[in-house]
């Protein structure tokens, strides 16, 4: 259950980051990558989903949490 919650948060963050990134990409940039504005966010989310499924499916929860936390930001703020 907790893994599913972490997975959902990671996918939501990926979608949010993709939408922000999309603002800075021209149609030509997207075309060069073989993407369009309508498929970019979905493509990023699917890529992250595949990566998550391949890497954390059988991992212990402590390792999943460590992989989701940026060590450079621990204690910042």
N, C-alpha and C positions, 0 to 999 in steps of 0.2 A: 504494500500500500504506500509506504513512504517513498519507495523508488518511483512509483507512478506519479506521485506529487512532485518529486524532484524533476522527473522527465517532463512533466507538464510545464513547470516553471522554466526549464531550459528551452523548451520549444517556443514558449511565449516570448522569452528574451531574444531568441534567434529571429522570430518574426518581427519584433520591434526594431531590432538592429538592422534587419534587411530593409524595412520601410524607411528608416532614417538614411541608410546608405543610398537607397534608390533616388532620393532627392538630389544627390550629387553626381549621378550618372546620366550621361546624355543618351539619347536613343542610339547614337552611333556606338558608344561604349557597349551598350547592351547587345547591339547587333553583332559586334565583334566577338562577344562571348557566346553568341548563339541564343540569347535570351530576349525577352520583351518585357515591357513594364507589367503586363498582365501575368507573366509567369515567374518573374524574378523572386518575389517573396515566397511563393509556393515552392519553388526550386530550392531555395536556401533552407526552408523548413524541412523539406524531404531529405535533403543532404544531412542535416543535423540529426534528424530522426534515425536515419540509417546508421550514422556514426554512433549515436547513443545505443541503439539496439545491438550493434556489433561489439561495443566496448563495455557496457555496464550490465548486460543481461545477467551474467553469472558472477558478478563481482560482489564482494562483501560491502555492506552499506558504508562502512568507514572509508573505503576506497572511493566509492561513488561520491561521497560528500567532499573528500579531498580533491577529487578531479573537477568538481564544480566551483571550487573556491579559488580565487586568484590570490596566490601567496603574497603578491606585492601589495595587496590591499588589506591584509590582516593587520588589525590594530590602527589602521588609518582613520582619521576622522576626529 
